[in-house]
Structure formats: structure tokens, C-alpha cells
Amino acid sequence: MNTLLDQLKKRRVALGLKQHDMMLRIGVSRQQYQRLESKGNPRLDTLELIAKGLNSELILVPSDKLSAVKAILKSDSKAISEHDSQASKLQKENELANDPWKDLLTDDEK
């Protein structure tokens, strides 16, 4: 199982953020954040701040409910992926509707 620090890093990377970006989001230097992410032992209030900066929430999950929560998260991530691909398609269609000349003169043979 991933440690909490591994989960923080994975979440940051999934959001496309660099450690330096966390300075702007939570007000700590890149060095401080790097230390926290690599080997830190953050205080609870710091952990809550980091979670907020990563658009996440800290929760305690009872051990007997952990497998159910993981199953929900796994099925939810599949639904999100499907939703994102549909949203991307709609966005492209909207862009074309708003600008019918878009990409008209580009070379389609790449």
C-alpha cells in the first residue's frame, strides 16, 4: 500500500503540478514542500493545507470499510475517464461551432 507521502506526490503529479507550484497554492517554499513529500512528518494542519492545495480532502476510513471505499473510487475513476473523453469531444464540437474556419487551412497529413 502506498504511504501517505506517496499518495500526495501521485496526486500532485496527476494534477500536473510541480513542487514549485505548491508554493503558490499553500504558501510553502519548494524546498519545504520537497522535504515534506520526500521524508517529512507533517503536522495535521500542514497536511490539511496540502490536501486543500491538491483539491483533496483528508478523511479517516474505518478499516472494515476500506475495500468498499477503494471499489467506489475505482469505479468512479472509470466513470470520470468516460466523462472526460465525452467532454473533450463536446468541447471540440463547440470550438468548431463557434469558429467554423478553425483548422481549415492546416495540413491534415501529419
Secondary structure, DSSP 8 states (H G I E B T S, - for coil): ---HHHHHHHHHHHTT--HHHHHHHHS--HHHHHHHHHH----HHHHHHHHHHTT-------GGGHHHHHHHHHHHHHHHHHHHHHHHHHHHHHHHHH-TTTTTTS----
